Amino acid sequence: PNAPGASASVPTSIESAPSFTGLPKPLTSRGQPAEGAASLALTPGAMFREWQLSRPIQVTSAEADLWMLTHPRTQEPAVLKLFRYGIRPKAEIQAAVRRLKYSSVVTVLATGEVDWRHFEVQEFIRCGSLAQLFPTGPAPQEGLRAVLAELARSLADVHAADIIHRDLKPANVLVRTRDPLDIVLADFRI
């Protein structure tokens, strides 16, 4: 950090989370700490499972922190959604979302728990959100019709799976491609 030209970094809320030293590691059936128990090191360049952490994504979220990931072998990007301590996604909703069509929701590549925090690794949606597609002012009528048709299809798939999206807003409607328009739903408040 003191090297010439190094910029000071501001810790993210993840990196500044309180340390839980003194708590036991997960136990095996014999009551011994599990070998190779995962630990959470959230710094750019660190590994998270088979992905490398690139950078935190600056979002305001009450339920999770987001990080950009890169798969070292394939160079494919992904997003880590690391739920805050005490937030546990509902397993039945996660399972129902995984069964939905690729064209309706963000693909979840992996789920699990590390250091008492639940996580999802999701596909990276390159074109951003609906909030970014129409940032200010009214949307063009043709564009709005296409968005509404796509949104109706995605919501119909979600509702057919008995899921109600509890946080539908432009920031949670992601744009997979612009031409042809392909939008997907994210952040189900699960």
Beta strands, then each sheet from edge to edge (+ up, - down):
strand 1: 47-48
strand 2: 51-57
strand 3: 64-70
strand 4: 77-83
strand 5: 108-114
strand 6: 117-123
strand 7: 173-178
strand 8: 181-185
sheet 1: 1+ 2- 3+ 4- 6+ 5-
sheet 2: 7+ 8-
end
